[in-house]
């Protein structure tokens, strides 16, 4: 029989992974945009350096919020740290 603790742990791992994917996708777009502005890429990302600065600022905020979400959900799910 599956316990509630195991279910919570599985849910916590899935949600933490989702936060990680969000962080990766946001930073991917910024890196592609910066490469585009530098003339090293063709498509995607911000179109101006000012837009790139705003995108980086927002990405830092989203990253911090996501990391806090990962910490919170890990504690909720009882995921042990090694």
N, C-alpha and C positions, 0 to 999 in steps of 0.2 A: 504494500500500500504506500502511496506517495504522501508524504507529510506536507503540512502547510509550509514548514520551513524550507523544504526543497522547492516548492512552487514559488515562494517569495524569492528565493535565491536565483532561480531560473529567470523569473521576470526581471529581477534587478540586473542580471547579466545582459539580457536582451536590450533593456532600456539604456544601459551604459554603452553598449555597442552602438546603438542608434545615435547617442550624443557624440560618440567618436566619429561616426560617419558624417554627421553634420559639420563638425569641426574640419574634417579633411576636405569636404566638398567646398566649404567657404574659402579655405586657404588655397585650394587648387585654382579657383576662379581668380583670386587675387594674383597669384603667381603668373597665370596665363596672361592676365591683363597687363602686368608689369613687363612681361616679355614682349607683348604686343606694342606697348609704348616705347620700348627700347628697339623696336624693329626686328625682333627675333621670332615673332609669331604672327599669325594672320587674323584669327577670329577670337572673339570673346573678351570678357573683362571690361574694366573701366576704359573710357575713351580719352580721358585727360589725366594729367598728373594730380590735379586737385581731386578728381573723382577717385583716383587710386588712394590718395591720403584718407579720404572719407571711408573708403572700403576697408582699408587697413584698420582704422579706428573702430569701425563697427565690428570687424572680425575679431579684434581683441576683446571687445565687450562680450560678443557671443561666445567666444572661447572660454572666458572667465565664468560666465553663467553656466555653460555646459559642463565645465569641470566641477563647479559647485553642485550641479545636478547629479553628476556621476558620484561624487562623494556622498551626497545625501541618499541617493538610491542604493548605493553599496551598503551604507549603514542600515537602511531599512530592510534590505534583503539579507543582511547578516553575512555578507561575503567576507571571508577571512583574508587578511593581508598576510603575505609571506615574508 
